[in-house]
């Protein structure tokens, strides 16, 4: 991945570490604003984190931190 994508992933992983299992991450729009990156980049990072089993998206509710060891 590129430099911006890597930076966005670090920011989101830090947020995941701050939340308890079941905690809700900010919306894509909020994450894009916080990281000064595009929503497409945020989506790409979120897809990767879902594949790694770190977060779980729930349609209409948000994206939540998965419990258990990381």
PQR file of N, CA, C, O and H, with PARSE charges and radii, in Angstrom:
ATOM      1  N   UNK A   1       0.839  -1.175   0.000 -0.4000 1.5000
ATOM      2  CA  UNK A   1       0.000   0.000   0.000 -0.0000 2.0000
ATOM      3  C   UNK A   1       0.885   1.240   0.000  0.5500 1.7000
ATOM      4  O   UNK A   1       2.096   1.163   0.212 -0.5500 1.4000
ATOM      5  N   UNK A   2       0.257   2.368  -0.240 -0.4000 1.5000
ATOM      6  CA  UNK A   2       1.005   3.615  -0.322 -0.0000 2.0000
ATOM      7  C   UNK A   2       1.184   4.288   1.029  0.5500 1.7000
ATOM      8  O   UNK A   2       0.694   3.821   2.057 -0.5500 1.4000
ATOM      9  H   UNK A   2      -0.726   2.430  -0.412  0.4000 1.0000
ATOM     10  N   UNK A   3       1.894   5.390   0.988 -0.4000 1.5000
ATOM     11  CA  UNK A   3       2.219   6.141   2.208 -0.0000 2.0000
ATOM     12  C   UNK A   3       0.958   6.659   2.913  0.5500 1.7000
ATOM     13  O   UNK A   3       0.849   6.566   4.136 -0.5500 1.4000
ATOM     14  H   UNK A   3       2.291   5.770   0.153  0.4000 1.0000
ATOM     15  N   UNK A   4       0.008   7.204   2.142 -0.4000 1.5000
ATOM     16  CA  UNK A   4      -1.225   7.733   2.744 -0.0000 2.0000
ATOM     17  C   UNK A   4      -2.039   6.595   3.356  0.5500 1.7000
ATOM     18  O   UNK A   4      -2.548   6.720   4.469 -0.5500 1.4000
ATOM     19  H   UNK A   4       0.096   7.279   1.149  0.4000 1.0000
ATOM     20  N   UNK A   5      -2.158   5.505   2.638 -0.4000 1.5000
ATOM     21  CA  UNK A   5      -2.915   4.356   3.133 -0.0000 2.0000
ATOM     22  C   UNK A   5      -2.291   3.817   4.411  0.5500 1.7000
ATOM     23  O   UNK A   5      -3.003   3.498   5.363 -0.5500 1.4000
ATOM     24  H   UNK A   5      -1.744   5.403   1.734  0.4000 1.0000
ATOM     25  N   UNK A   6      -0.988   3.714   4.440 -0.4000 1.5000
ATOM     26  CA  UNK A   6      -0.297   3.241   5.643 -0.0000 2.0000
ATOM     27  C   UNK A   6      -0.551   4.175   6.825  0.5500 1.7000
ATOM     28  O   UNK A   6      -0.773   3.715   7.945 -0.5500 1.4000
ATOM     29  H   UNK A   6      -0.409   3.974   3.666  0.4000 1.0000
ATOM     30  N   UNK A   7      -0.518   5.475   6.579 -0.4000 1.5000
ATOM     31  CA  UNK A   7      -0.757   6.460   7.639 -0.0000 2.0000
ATOM     32  C   UNK A   7      -2.181   6.341   8.178  0.5500 1.7000
ATOM     33  O   UNK A   7      -2.401   6.388   9.388 -0.5500 1.4000
ATOM     34  H   UNK A   7      -0.338   5.848   5.669  0.4000 1.0000
ATOM     35  N   UNK A   8      -3.143   6.188   7.271 -0.4000 1.5000
ATOM     36  CA  UNK A   8      -4.544   6.039   7.679 -0.0000 2.0000
ATOM     37  C   UNK A   8      -4.716   4.765   8.495  0.5500 1.7000
ATOM     38  O   UNK A   8      -5.432   4.762   9.496 -0.5500 1.4000
ATOM     39  H   UNK A   8      -2.965   6.150   6.288  0.4000 1.0000
ATOM     40  N   UNK A   9      -4.070   3.689   8.079 -0.4000 1.5000
ATOM     41  CA  UNK A   9      -4.183   2.433   8.821 -0.0000 2.0000
ATOM     42  C   UNK A   9      -3.627   2.573  10.238  0.5500 1.7000
ATOM     43  O   UNK A   9      -4.208   2.042  11.184 -0.5500 1.4000
ATOM     44  H   UNK A   9      -3.488   3.691   7.266  0.4000 1.0000
ATOM     45  N   UNK A  10      -2.531   3.268  10.387 -0.4000 1.5000
ATOM     46  CA  UNK A  10      -1.948   3.480  11.725 -0.0000 2.0000
ATOM     47  C   UNK A  10      -2.935   4.237  12.612  0.5500 1.7000
ATOM     48  O   UNK A  10      -3.137   3.871  13.770 -0.5500 1.4000
ATOM     49  H   UNK A  10      -2.059   3.699   9.618  0.4000 1.0000
ATOM     50  N   UNK A  11      -3.544   5.280  12.079 -0.4000 1.5000
ATOM     51  CA  UNK A  11      -4.502   6.075  12.855 -0.0000 2.0000
ATOM     52  C   UNK A  11      -5.695   5.211  13.276  0.5500 1.7000
ATOM     53  O   UNK A  11      -6.118   5.256  14.432 -0.5500 1.4000
ATOM     54  H   UNK A  11      -3.380   5.578  11.139  0.4000 1.0000
ATOM     55  N   UNK A  12      -6.233   4.432  12.345 -0.4000 1.5000
ATOM     56  CA  UNK A  12      -7.405   3.604  12.665 -0.0000 2.0000
ATOM     57  C   UNK A  12      -7.036   2.490  13.632  0.5500 1.7000
ATOM     58  O   UNK A  12      -7.818   2.177  14.529 -0.5500 1.4000
ATOM     59  H   UNK A  12      -5.890   4.396  11.407  0.4000 1.0000
ATOM     60  N   UNK A  13      -5.875   1.889  13.474 -0.4000 1.5000
ATOM     61  CA  UNK A  13      -5.446   0.850  14.429 -0.0000 2.0000
ATOM     62  C   UNK A  13      -5.273   1.433  15.829  0.5500 1.7000
ATOM     63  O   UNK A  13      -5.585   0.771  16.819 -0.5500 1.4000
ATOM     64  H   UNK A  13      -5.239   2.143  12.745  0.4000 1.0000
ATOM     65  N   UNK A  14      -4.781   2.660  15.917 -0.4000 1.5000
ATOM     66  CA  UNK A  14      -4.667   3.318  17.221 -0.0000 2.0000
ATOM     67  C   UNK A  14      -6.044   3.512  17.845  0.5500 1.7000
ATOM     68  O   UNK A  14      -6.215   3.318  19.048 -0.5500 1.4000
ATOM     69  H   UNK A  14      -4.528   3.197  15.113  0.4000 1.0000
ATOM     70  N   UNK A  15      -7.022   3.892  17.036 -0.4000 1.5000
ATOM     71  CA  UNK A  15      -8.394   4.034  17.531 -0.0000 2.0000
ATOM     72  C   UNK A  15      -8.937   2.692  18.018  0.5500 1.7000
ATOM     73  O   UNK A  15      -9.595   2.623  19.056 -0.5500 1.4000
ATOM     74  H   UNK A  15      -6.884   4.050  16.058  0.4000 1.0000
ATOM     75  N   UNK A  16      -8.660   1.637  17.271 -0.4000 1.5000
ATOM     76  CA  UNK A  16      -9.110   0.290  17.652 -0.0000 2.0000
ATOM     77  C   UNK A  16      -8.511  -0.082  19.008  0.5500 1.7000
ATOM     78  O   UNK A  16      -9.199  -0.636  19.866 -0.5500 1.4000
ATOM     79  H   UNK A  16      -8.125   1.693  16.428  0.4000 1.0000
ATOM     80  N   UNK A  17      -7.238   0.224  19.194 -0.4000 1.5000
ATOM     81  CA  UNK A  17      -6.565  -0.095  20.459 -0.0000 2.0000
ATOM     82  C   UNK A  17      -7.154   0.666  21.635  0.5500 1.7000
ATOM     83  O   UNK A  17      -7.118   0.182  22.767 -0.5500 1.4000
ATOM     84  H   UNK A  17      -6.679   0.675  18.498  0.4000 1.0000
ATOM     85  N   UNK A  18      -7.702   1.864  21.381 -0.4000 1.5000
ATOM     86  CA  UNK A  18      -8.291   2.679  22.446 -0.0000 2.0000
ATOM     87  C   UNK A  18      -9.680   2.204  22.858  0.5500 1.7000
ATOM     88  O   UNK A  18     -10.138   2.506  23.960 -0.5500 1.4000
ATOM     89  H   UNK A  18      -7.732   2.258  20.462  0.4000 1.0000
ATOM     90  N   UNK A  19     -10.353   1.462  21.978 -0.4000 1.5000
ATOM     91  CA  UNK A  19     -11.729   1.046  22.239 -0.0000 2.0000
ATOM     92  C   UNK A  19     -11.795  -0.346  22.852  0.5500 1.7000
ATOM     93  O   UNK A  19     -10.919  -1.183  22.632 -0.5500 1.4000
ATOM     94  H   UNK A  19      -9.981   1.217  21.083  0.4000 1.0000
ATOM     95  N   UNK A  20     -12.835  -0.573  23.615 -0.4000 1.5000
ATOM     96  CA  UNK A  20     -13.120  -1.907  24.151 -0.0000 2.0000
ATOM     97  C   UNK A  20     -13.723  -2.758  23.031  0.5500 1.7000
ATOM     98  O   UNK A  20     -14.261  -2.206  22.071 -0.5500 1.4000
ATOM     99  H   UNK A  20     -13.547   0.106  23.794  0.4000 1.0000
ATOM    100  N   UNK A  21     -13.644  -4.091  23.130 -0.4000 1.5000
ATOM    101  CA  UNK A  21     -14.356  -4.936  22.169 -0.0000 2.0000
ATOM    102  C   UNK A  21     -15.828  -4.542  22.139  0.5500 1.7000
ATOM    103  O   UNK A  21     -16.459  -4.366  23.181 -0.5500 1.4000
ATOM    104  H   UNK A  21     -13.207  -4.540  23.910  0.4000 1.0000
ATOM    105  N   UNK A  22     -16.358  -4.409  20.939 -0.4000 1.5000
ATOM    106  CA  UNK A  22     -17.738  -3.972  20.772 -0.0000 2.0000
ATOM    107  C   UNK A  22     -17.874  -2.471  20.612  0.5500 1.7000
ATOM    108  O   UNK A  22     -18.955  -1.973  20.298 -0.5500 1.4000
ATOM    109  H   UNK A  22     -15.844  -4.552  20.092  0.4000 1.0000
ATOM    110  N   UNK A  23     -16.767  -1.735  20.830 -0.4000 1.5000
ATOM    111  CA  UNK A  23     -16.795  -0.280  20.666 -0.0000 2.0000
ATOM    112  C   UNK A  23     -16.958   0.083  19.202  0.5500 1.7000
ATOM    113  O   UNK A  23     -16.471  -0.622  18.319 -0.5500 1.4000
ATOM    114  H   UNK A  23     -15.889  -2.140  21.086  0.4000 1.0000
ATOM    115  N   UNK A  24     -17.645   1.187  18.950 -0.4000 1.5000
ATOM    116  CA  UNK A  24     -17.917   1.618  17.577 -0.0000 2.0000
ATOM    117  C   UNK A  24     -16.892   2.638  17.120  0.5500 1.7000
ATOM    118  O   UNK A  24     -16.592   3.607  17.818 -0.5500 1.4000
ATOM    119  H   UNK A  24     -18.041   1.760  19.667  0.4000 1.0000
ATOM    120  N   UNK A  25     -16.364   2.396  15.932 -0.4000 1.5000
ATOM    121  CA  UNK A  25     -15.433   3.343  15.311 -0.0000 2.0000
ATOM    122  C   UNK A  25     -16.213   4.517  14.728  0.5500 1.7000
ATOM    123  O   UNK A  25     -17.403   4.386  14.442 -0.5500 1.4000
ATOM    124  H   UNK A  25     -16.608   1.609  15.365  0.4000 1.0000
ATOM    125  N   UNK A  26     -15.556   5.661  14.548 -0.4000 1.5000
ATOM    126  CA  UNK A  26     -16.203   6.788  13.869 -0.0000 2.0000
ATOM    127  C   UNK A  26     -16.604   6.388  12.448  0.5500 1.7000
ATOM    128  O   UNK A  26     -16.103   5.406  11.901 -0.5500 1.4000
ATOM    129  H   UNK A  26     -14.589   5.767  14.779  0.4000 1.0000
ATOM    130  N   UNK A  27     -17.505   7.157  11.870 -0.4000 1.5000
ATOM    131  CA  UNK A  27     -17.964   6.895  10.500 -0.0000 2.0000
ATOM    132  C   UNK A  27     -16.818   7.090   9.503  0.5500 1.7000
ATOM    133  O   UNK A  27     -15.792   7.693   9.815 -0.5500 1.4000
ATOM    134  H   UNK A  27     -17.912   7.956  12.314  0.4000 1.0000
ATOM    135  N   UNK A  28     -17.025   6.564   8.302 -0.4000 1.5000
ATOM    136  CA  UNK A  28     -16.052   6.753   7.222 -0.0000 2.0000
ATOM    137  C   UNK A  28     -15.763   8.231   7.002  0.5500 1.7000
ATOM    138  O   UNK A  28     -14.610   8.637   6.855 -0.5500 1.4000
ATOM    139  H   UNK A  28     -17.859   6.074   8.048  0.4000 1.0000
ATOM    140  N   UNK A  29     -16.818   9.019   6.980 -0.4000 1.5000
ATOM    141  CA  UNK A  29     -16.670  10.460   6.751 -0.0000 2.0000
ATOM    142  C   UNK A  29     -15.818  11.093   7.849  0.5500 1.7000
ATOM    143  O   UNK A  29     -14.935  11.903   7.565 -0.5500 1.4000
ATOM    144  H   UNK A  29     -17.754   8.688   7.100  0.4000 1.0000
ATOM    145  N   UNK A  30     -16.084  10.720   9.110 -0.4000 1.5000
ATOM    146  CA  UNK A  30     -15.306  11.267  10.224 -0.0000 2.0000
ATOM    147  C   UNK A  30     -13.850  10.815  10.153  0.5500 1.7000
ATOM    148  O   UNK A  30     -12.941  11.605  10.407 -0.5500 1.4000
ATOM    149  H   UNK A  30     -16.801  10.062   9.341  0.4000 1.0000
ATOM    150  N   UNK A  31     -13.628   9.551   9.808 -0.4000 1.5000
ATOM    151  CA  UNK A  31     -12.262   9.038   9.702 -0.0000 2.0000
ATOM    152  C   UNK A  31     -11.505   9.737   8.577  0.5500 1.7000
ATOM    153  O   UNK A  31     -10.322  10.050   8.716 -0.5500 1.4000
ATOM    154  H   UNK A  31     -14.367   8.909   9.601  0.4000 1.0000
ATOM    155  N   UNK A  32     -12.197   9.982   7.457 -0.4000 1.5000
ATOM    156  CA  UNK A  32     -11.563  10.682   6.334 -0.0000 2.0000
ATOM    157  C   UNK A  32     -11.156  12.099   6.748  0.5500 1.7000
ATOM    158  O   UNK A  32     -10.065  12.561   6.413 -0.5500 1.4000
ATOM    159  H   UNK A  32     -13.158   9.728   7.344  0.4000 1.0000
ATOM    160  N   UNK A  33     -12.036  12.778   7.472 -0.4000 1.5000
ATOM    161  CA  UNK A  33     -11.715  14.136   7.926 -0.0000 2.0000
ATOM    162  C   UNK A  33     -10.573  14.118   8.937  0.5500 1.7000
ATOM    163  O   UNK A  33      -9.675  14.958   8.886 -0.5500 1.4000
ATOM    164  H   UNK A  33     -12.922  12.402   7.744  0.4000 1.0000
ATOM    165  N   UNK A  34     -10.615  13.155   9.855 -0.4000 1.5000
ATOM    166  CA  UNK A  34      -9.588  13.067  10.906 -0.0000 2.0000
ATOM    167  C   UNK A  34      -8.212  12.772  10.321  0.5500 1.7000
ATOM    168  O   UNK A  34      -7.204  13.294  10.797 -0.5500 1.4000
ATOM    169  H   UNK A  34     -11.345  12.473   9.897  0.4000 1.0000
ATOM    170  N   UNK A  35      -8.174  11.932   9.284 -0.4000 1.5000
ATOM    171  CA  UNK A  35      -6.893  11.523   8.701 -0.0000 2.0000
ATOM    172  C   UNK A  35      -6.482  12.379   7.509  0.5500 1.7000
ATOM    173  O   UNK A  35      -5.388  12.220   6.968 -0.5500 1.4000
ATOM    174  H   UNK A  35      -8.993  11.508   8.897  0.4000 1.0000
ATOM    175  N   UNK A  36      -7.378  13.296   7.098 -0.4000 1.5000
ATOM    176  CA  UNK A  36      -7.140  14.137   5.914 -0.0000 2.0000
ATOM    177  C   UNK A  36      -6.859  13.275   4.684  0.5500 1.7000
ATOM    178  O   UNK A  36      -5.972  13.567   3.883 -0.5500 1.4000
ATOM    179  H   UNK A  36      -8.267  13.425   7.538  0.4000 1.0000
ATOM    180  N   UNK A  37      -7.643  12.205   4.561 -0.4000 1.5000
ATOM    181  CA  UNK A  37      -7.534  11.289   3.424 -0.0000 2.0000
ATOM    182  C   UNK A  37      -8.914  11.144   2.788  0.5500 1.7000
ATOM    183  O   UNK A  37      -9.918  11.530   3.386 -0.5500 1.4000
ATOM    184  H   UNK A  37      -8.364  11.967   5.212  0.4000 1.0000
ATOM    185  N   UNK A  38      -8.964  10.598   1.602 -0.4000 1.5000
ATOM    186  CA  UNK A  38     -10.236  10.383   0.923 -0.0000 2.0000
ATOM    187  C   UNK A  38     -11.003   9.198   1.511  0.5500 1.7000
ATOM    188  O   UNK A  38     -10.431   8.308   2.141 -0.5500 1.4000
ATOM    189  H   UNK A  38      -8.148  10.284   1.117  0.4000 1.0000
ATOM    190  N   UNK A  39     -12.308   9.219   1.284 -0.4000 1.5000
ATOM    191  CA  UNK A  39     -13.131   8.120   1.791 -0.0000 2.0000
ATOM    192  C   UNK A  39     -12.780   6.798   1.122  0.5500 1.7000
ATOM    193  O   UNK A  39     -12.926   5.737   1.729 -0.5500 1.4000
ATOM    194  H   UNK A  39     -12.773   9.941   0.773  0.4000 1.0000
ATOM    195  N   UNK A  40     -12.319   6.852  -0.119 -0.4000 1.5000
ATOM    196  CA  UNK A  40     -11.910   5.624  -0.807 -0.0000 2.0000
ATOM    197  C   UNK A  40     -10.733   4.985  -0.077  0.5500 1.7000
ATOM    198  O   UNK A  40     -10.683   3.765   0.074 -0.5500 1.4000
ATOM    199  H   UNK A  40     -12.200   7.713  -0.613  0.4000 1.0000
ATOM    200  N   UNK A  41      -9.797   5.797   0.372 -0.4000 1.5000
ATOM    201  CA  UNK A  41      -8.648   5.287   1.124 -0.0000 2.0000
ATOM    202  C   UNK A  41      -9.105   4.689   2.444  0.5500 1.7000
ATOM    203  O   UNK A  41      -8.640   3.620   2.839 -0.5500 1.4000
ATOM    204  H   UNK A  41      -9.838   6.789   0.250  0.4000 1.0000
ATOM    205  N   UNK A  42     -10.015   5.373   3.129 -0.4000 1.5000
ATOM    206  CA  UNK A  42     -10.543   4.852   4.398 -0.0000 2.0000
ATOM    207  C   UNK A  42     -11.242   3.519   4.159  0.5500 1.7000
ATOM    208  O   UNK A  42     -11.057   2.578   4.931 -0.5500 1.4000
ATOM    209  H   UNK A  42     -10.393   6.242   2.808  0.4000 1.0000
ATOM    210  N   UNK A  43     -12.043   3.428   3.100 -0.4000 1.5000
ATOM    211  CA  UNK A  43     -12.735   2.165   2.779 -0.0000 2.0000
ATOM    212  C   UNK A  43     -11.734   1.034   2.529  0.5500 1.7000
ATOM    213  O   UNK A  43     -11.933  -0.089   2.991 -0.5500 1.4000
ATOM    214  H   UNK A  43     -12.194   4.192   2.473  0.4000 1.0000
ATOM    215  N   UNK A  44     -10.669   1.333   1.805 -0.4000 1.5000
ATOM    216  CA  UNK A  44      -9.646   0.331   1.512 -0.0000 2.0000
ATOM    217  C   UNK A  44      -9.021  -0.188   2.807  0.5500 1.7000
ATOM    218  O   UNK A  44      -8.851  -1.395   2.981 -0.5500 1.4000
ATOM    219  H   UNK A  44     -10.508   2.246   1.430  0.4000 1.0000
ATOM    220  N   UNK A  45      -8.684   0.726   3.707 -0.4000 1.5000
ATOM    221  CA  UNK A  45      -8.095   0.333   4.984 -0.0000 2.0000
ATOM    222  C   UNK A  45      -9.098  -0.468   5.810  0.5500 1.7000
ATOM    223  O   UNK A  45      -8.735  -1.480   6.408 -0.5500 1.4000
ATOM    224  H   UNK A  45      -8.823   1.706   3.566  0.4000 1.0000
ATOM    225  N   UNK A  46     -10.354  -0.027   5.849 -0.4000 1.5000
ATOM    226  CA  UNK A  46     -11.370  -0.737   6.624 -0.0000 2.0000
ATOM    227  C   UNK A  46     -11.586  -2.149   6.077  0.5500 1.7000
ATOM    228  O   UNK A  46     -11.777  -3.089   6.849 -0.5500 1.4000
ATOM    229  H   UNK A  46     -10.649   0.795   5.363  0.4000 1.0000
ATOM    230  N   UNK A  47     -11.558  -2.300   4.775 -0.4000 1.5000
ATOM    231  CA  UNK A  47     -11.699  -3.626   4.171 -0.0000 2.0000
ATOM    232  C   UNK A  47     -10.561  -4.529   4.627  0.5500 1.7000
ATOM    233  O   UNK A  47     -10.780  -5.695   4.956 -0.5500 1.4000
ATOM    234  H   UNK A  47     -11.404  -1.536   4.148  0.4000 1.0000
ATOM    235  N   UNK A  48      -9.366  -4.000   4.645 -0.4000 1.5000
ATOM    236  CA  UNK A  48      -8.202  -4.772   5.113 -0.0000 2.0000
ATOM    237  C   UNK A  48      -8.373  -5.176   6.581  0.5500 1.7000
ATOM    238  O   UNK A  48      -8.101  -6.319   6.947 -0.5500 1.4000
ATOM    239  H   UNK A  48      -9.188  -3.053   4.377  0.4000 1.0000
ATOM    240  N   UNK A  49      -8.824  -4.239   7.418 -0.4000 1.5000
ATOM    241  CA  UNK A  49      -8.995  -4.531   8.842 -0.0000 2.0000
ATOM    242  C   UNK A  49     -10.111  -5.547   9.084  0.5500 1.7000
ATOM    243  O   UNK A  49     -10.040  -6.341  10.022 -0.5500 1.4000
ATOM    244  H   UNK A  49      -9.046  -3.310   7.121  0.4000 1.0000
ATOM    245  N   UNK A  50     -11.141  -5.520   8.237 -0.4000 1.5000
ATOM    246  CA  UNK A  50     -12.198  -6.543   8.317 -0.0000 2.0000
ATOM    247  C   UNK A  50     -11.609  -7.903   7.963  0.5500 1.7000
ATOM    248  O   UNK A  50     -11.868  -8.888   8.654 -0.5500 1.4000
ATOM    249  H   UNK A  50     -11.199  -4.875   7.475  0.4000 1.0000
ATOM    250  N   UNK A  51     -10.825  -7.965   6.902 -0.4000 1.5000
ATOM    251  CA  UNK A  51     -10.213  -9.238   6.489 -0.0000 2.0000
ATOM    252  C   UNK A  51      -9.267  -9.772   7.554  0.5500 1.7000
ATOM    253  O   UNK A  51      -9.109 -10.986   7.685 -0.5500 1.4000
ATOM    254  H   UNK A  51     -10.615  -7.165   6.341  0.4000 1.0000
ATOM    255  N   UNK A  52      -8.636  -8.888   8.316 -0.4000 1.5000
ATOM    256  CA  UNK A  52      -7.745  -9.306   9.396 -0.0000 2.0000
ATOM    257  C   UNK A  52      -8.509  -9.685  10.668  0.5500 1.7000
ATOM    258  O   UNK A  52      -7.924 -10.180  11.631 -0.5500 1.4000
ATOM    259  H   UNK A  52      -8.764  -7.902   8.210  0.4000 1.0000
ATOM    260  N   UNK A  53      -9.815  -9.449  10.657 -0.4000 1.5000
ATOM    261  CA  UNK A  53     -10.641  -9.818  11.799 -0.0000 2.0000
ATOM    262  C   UNK A  53     -10.571  -8.836  12.958  0.5500 1.7000
ATOM    263  O   UNK A  53     -10.897  -9.193  14.090 -0.5500 1.4000
ATOM    264  H   UNK A  53     -10.290  -9.047   9.874  0.4000 1.0000
ATOM    265  N   UNK A  54     -10.150  -7.607  12.691 -0.4000 1.5000
ATOM    266  CA  UNK A  54     -10.038  -6.610  13.758 -0.0000 2.0000
ATOM    267  C   UNK A  54     -11.327  -5.838  13.985  0.5500 1.7000
ATOM    268  O   UNK A  54     -11.611  -5.403  15.101 -0.5500 1.4000
ATOM    269  H   UNK A  54      -9.885  -7.317  11.772  0.4000 1.0000
ATOM    270  N   UNK A  55     -12.105  -5.670  12.921 -0.4000 1.5000
ATOM    271  CA  UNK A  55     -13.362  -4.933  13.018 -0.0000 2.0000
ATOM    272  C   UNK A  55     -14.456  -5.678  12.269  0.5500 1.7000
ATOM    273  O   UNK A  55     -14.193  -6.517  11.408 -0.5500 1.4000
ATOM    274  H   UNK A  55     -11.874  -6.023  12.014  0.4000 1.0000
ATOM    275  N   UNK A  56     -15.703  -5.341  12.628 -0.4000 1.5000
ATOM    276  CA  UNK A  56     -16.863  -5.970  11.997 -0.0000 2.0000
ATOM    277  C   UNK A  56     -17.855  -4.883  11.607  0.5500 1.7000
ATOM    278  O   UNK A  56     -18.380  -4.184  12.474 -0.5500 1.4000
ATOM    279  H   UNK A  56     -15.917  -4.659  13.328  0.4000 1.0000
ATOM    280  N   UNK A  57     -18.120  -4.732  10.290 -0.4000 1.5000
ATOM    281  CA  UNK A  57     -19.109  -3.738   9.877 -0.0000 2.0000
ATOM    282  C   UNK A  57     -20.522  -4.312  10.037  0.5500 1.7000
ATOM    283  O   UNK A  57     -20.767  -5.478   9.726 -0.5500 1.4000
ATOM    284  H   UNK A  57     -17.694  -5.300   9.586  0.4000 1.0000
ATOM    285  N   UNK A  58     -21.433  -3.489  10.521 -0.4000 1.5000
ATOM    286  CA  UNK A  58     -22.834  -3.876  10.659 -0.0000 2.0000
ATOM    287  C   UNK A  58     -23.644  -2.836   9.898  0.5500 1.7000
ATOM    288  O   UNK A  58     -23.673  -1.665  10.275 -0.5500 1.4000
ATOM    289  H   UNK A  58     -21.234  -2.542  10.774  0.4000 1.0000
ATOM    290  N   UNK A  59     -24.295  -3.265   8.837 -0.4000 1.5000
ATOM    291  CA  UNK A  59     -25.019  -2.338   7.972 -0.0000 2.0000
ATOM    292  C   UNK A  59     -26.030  -1.516   8.770  0.5500 1.7000
ATOM    293  O   UNK A  59     -26.836  -2.052   9.531 -0.5500 1.4000
ATOM    294  H   UNK A  59     -24.271  -4.216   8.531  0.4000 1.0000
ATOM    295  N   UNK A  60     -25.962  -0.214   8.575 -0.4000 1.5000
ATOM    296  CA  UNK A  60     -26.884   0.696   9.231 -0.0000 2.0000
ATOM    297  C   UNK A  60     -26.532   1.044  10.670  0.5500 1.7000
ATOM    298  O   UNK A  60     -27.188   1.893  11.273 -0.5500 1.4000
ATOM    299  H   UNK A  60     -25.308   0.222   7.957  0.4000 1.0000
ATOM    300  N   UNK A  61     -25.515   0.408  11.227 -0.4000 1.5000
ATOM    301  CA  UNK A  61     -25.142   0.657  12.623 -0.0000 2.0000
ATOM    302  C   UNK A  61     -23.728   1.195  12.766  0.5500 1.7000
ATOM    303  O   UNK A  61     -23.472   2.028  13.636 -0.5500 1.4000
ATOM    304  H   UNK A  61     -24.982  -0.281  10.736  0.4000 1.0000
ATOM    305  N   UNK A  62     -22.807   0.736  11.932 -0.4000 1.5000
ATOM    306  CA  UNK A  62     -21.428   1.200  12.033 -0.0000 2.0000
ATOM    307  C   UNK A  62     -20.448   0.048  11.984  0.5500 1.7000
ATOM    308  O   UNK A  62     -20.808  -1.080  11.645 -0.5500 1.4000
ATOM    309  H   UNK A  62     -23.015   0.059  11.226  0.4000 1.0000
ATOM    310  N   UNK A  63     -19.200   0.344  12.328 -0.4000 1.5000
ATOM    311  CA  UNK A  63     -18.132  -0.650  12.347 -0.0000 2.0000
ATOM    312  C   UNK A  63     -17.649  -0.786  13.781  0.5500 1.7000
ATOM    313  O   UNK A  63     -17.364   0.205  14.453 -0.5500 1.4000
ATOM    314  H   UNK A  63     -18.908   1.260  12.604  0.4000 1.0000
ATOM    315  N   UNK A  64     -17.560  -2.035  14.241 -0.4000 1.5000
ATOM    316  CA  UNK A  64     -17.280  -2.319  15.643 -0.0000 2.0000
ATOM    317  C   UNK A  64     -15.995  -3.101  15.807  0.5500 1.7000
ATOM    318  O   UNK A  64     -15.622  -3.895  14.943 -0.5500 1.4000
ATOM    319  H   UNK A  64     -17.792  -2.840  13.695  0.4000 1.0000
ATOM    320  N   UNK A  65     -15.315  -2.871  16.930 -0.4000 1.5000
ATOM    321  CA  UNK A  65     -14.092  -3.572  17.276 -0.0000 2.0000
ATOM    322  C   UNK A  65     -14.459  -4.999  17.679  0.5500 1.7000
ATOM    323  O   UNK A  65     -15.379  -5.214  18.468 -0.5500 1.4000
ATOM    324  H   UNK A  65     -15.618  -2.226  17.632  0.4000 1.0000
ATOM    325  N   UNK A  66     -13.736  -5.958  17.134 -0.4000 1.5000
ATOM    326  CA  UNK A  66     -13.952  -7.365  17.461 -0.0000 2.0000
ATOM    327  C   UNK A  66     -13.220  -7.692  18.747  0.5500 1.7000
ATOM    328  O   UNK A  66     -12.112  -7.201  18.967 -0.5500 1.4000
ATOM    329  H   UNK A  66     -12.988  -5.783  16.493  0.4000 1.0000
ATOM    330  N   UNK A  67     -13.811  -8.505  19.593 -0.4000 1.5000
ATOM    331  CA  UNK A  67     -13.197  -8.885  20.848 -0.0000 2.0000
ATOM    332  C   UNK A  67     -12.135  -9.952  20.682  0.5500 1.7000
ATOM    333  O   UNK A  67     -11.978 -10.516  19.599 -0.5500 1.4000
ATOM    334  H   UNK A  67     -14.710  -8.904  19.414  0.4000 1.0000
ATOM    335  N   UNK A  68     -11.415 -10.227  21.737 -0.4000 1.5000
ATOM    336  CA  UNK A  68     -10.391 -11.268  21.716 -0.0000 2.0000
ATOM    337  C   UNK A  68      -9.018 -10.717  21.415  0.5500 1.7000
ATOM    338  O   UNK A  68      -8.865  -9.524  21.151 -0.5500 1.4000
ATOM    339  H   UNK A  68     -11.542  -9.769  22.616  0.4000 1.0000
ATOM    340  N   UNK A  69      -8.015 -11.581  21.453 -0.4000 1.5000
ATOM    341  CA  UNK A  69      -6.637 -11.153  21.216 -0.0000 2.0000
ATOM    342  C   UNK A  69      -6.431 -10.695  19.786  0.5500 1.7000
ATOM    343  O   UNK A  69      -7.018 -11.238  18.851 -0.5500 1.4000
ATOM    344  H   UNK A  69      -8.139 -12.550  21.668  0.4000 1.0000
ATOM    345  N   UNK A  70      -5.581  -9.679  19.634 -0.4000 1.5000
ATOM    346  CA  UNK A  70      -5.284  -9.156  18.293 -0.0000 2.0000
ATOM    347  C   UNK A  70      -3.896  -9.534  17.913  0.5500 1.7000
ATOM    348  O   UNK A  70      -3.440  -9.195  16.821 -0.5500 1.4000
ATOM    349  H   UNK A  70      -5.104  -9.238  20.394  0.4000 1.0000
TER
END
